[in-house]
Amino acid sequence: MQPLERGSVWVGRKPAMKPQLFSLTTTALALALGALGTVGACDQAAEDCVSGQEGCACREDQCLSGLSCRSGVCVDPDGMSDDDDDSDPTEGDATGSDPDGEAPKTCDHTRALTIGGALETDVSSVVFDYAEVQINHKRDVDEFEDGCVNDMFINLAAGDGCVLQVHALDFFTPQSRLMVQEVGFMADSQCPNFPDAAEGFYVGADTLDIDGSGIEGVLTIPQENTARACFSGEYTLHLSGVITRGSDILEIYPSQITLAGDFRSTSVERSCPRFP
């Protein structure tokens, strides 16, 4: 599993400590939890915003010394070419209108998502307060293939010690959900209600319940033939089965975690999901 790339933003309540992006390996995930004390410059006061800071959501008034806020990054506007502009051409476009005649809603993928539900395990129930989502879709001139969501990463954190990462792609489950291919879960001494004996790094793939796992929601983006999209919607992550830490097992009872709000998707050269 590859780490999430620039353009993905941690959302939820404003974090006191900003989680880091990571690959799904024991070392990297442990480092991610160890690095939770690293504060994103743009999550602090204005004087902490620096040029080129990634993975945060600066406001224009946070950028110092004439820097401009471009897609949550403080950059030198004189040093950027048109090709360097990472702004989303769909941001600010209307995504829906109120039948009572109020102004249409605008899309902003840096706005906080609403997180609901919990990861139910045989050790403890984990309620997450940070969420990060990366979505990819297929761009195609043919309407029947255009806009299909074919790859999703979901990263969730609870406090400073519980991290869940989920990767779904390529296939549909029998319930027409995007199939979860890999799960990683890390709990350390800062993960509530996880005793020392249960702490550690768990992974799962074939041990997941296919019928009880997957991601449902907006699986076709609303914009047509676009490299980037911003849209409003809701996703529900379903998880069930077991994940393992060596010979140790952590059972995941049927769980549902919902993420609602504005999302960003970037096109990739990948086929649409199919039923196995």
BELMO-V655091 format. One record per run of one state. SS is the DSSP state (H for helix, E for strand, - for the rest). FROM is the first residue (numbers start at 1). LEN is the number of residues. If there is no record, write none. Layout:
BEGIN
<<SS;FROM;LEN> <SS;FROM;LEN>>
END
This chain:
BEGIN
<<-;1;10> <E;11;2> <-;13;13> <H;26;9> <-;35;6> <H;41;3> <-;44;2> <H;46;3> <-;49;2> <E;51;1> <-;52;8> <H;60;3> <-;63;5> <E;68;3> <-;71;2> <E;73;3> <-;76;1> <H;77;3> <-;80;2> <H;82;3> <-;85;9> <E;94;3> <-;97;8> <E;105;2> <-;107;7> <E;114;8> <-;122;3> <E;125;2> <-;127;3> <E;130;8> <-;138;10> <E;148;11> <-;159;3> <E;162;11> <-;173;5> <E;178;10> <-;188;8> <H;196;3> <-;199;1> <E;200;5> <-;205;3> <E;208;1> <-;209;5> <E;214;4> <-;218;2> <E;220;1> <-;221;7> <E;228;18> <-;246;2> <E;248;20> <-;268;6> <E;274;2> <-;276;1>>
END
